[in-house]
């Protein structure tokens, strides 16, 4: 980590994030937001006032998936890396099912951050689960956080679709 500059921690909990050849469109958790999160981490890391960007996500040791998802860290730029933390078991589970495991993710994130040379200057949460984690980490370290929702992840009912068509 560079000595001077901001230390930013970005959070996208679901785990299906890899730096090389991301699996965009593999399932509902691998949409365009992954490309956005990766590109943002890389772009921020190249800015003069930024020392380091850590992208925290879930570590997955599922033999049905690429072994990279079980790698603790993955460099994605000179001053940016993916950091994977275990929570919710070793198998992949959809992000909607991760909520009962977020407290464990927060505990592991605090342990990881406490091992770094310094505390973060900013947390950035992605999706509601990442926003919740960012909020809790920001409170624990007494620093600001920002939140990007990306989508609601909600399907429209047939009635809602028809109702909109009438207006």
Buried (B, 14 or more C-beta within 10 A) or exposed (E): EEEEBBBBBBBBBBBBBBBEEBBEEEEEBBBEBBEBBBEBBBEBBEEEEBBBBBBBBBBBBBEEBBEBBBEEEBEBBEBBBBBBBBBBEEEBBEBEEBEEBBEBBBBBBBEBBEEBEEBBBBBBBBBBBBBBBBBBBBEBBEBEBBBBEBEEBEEEEEEEEEEEEEE
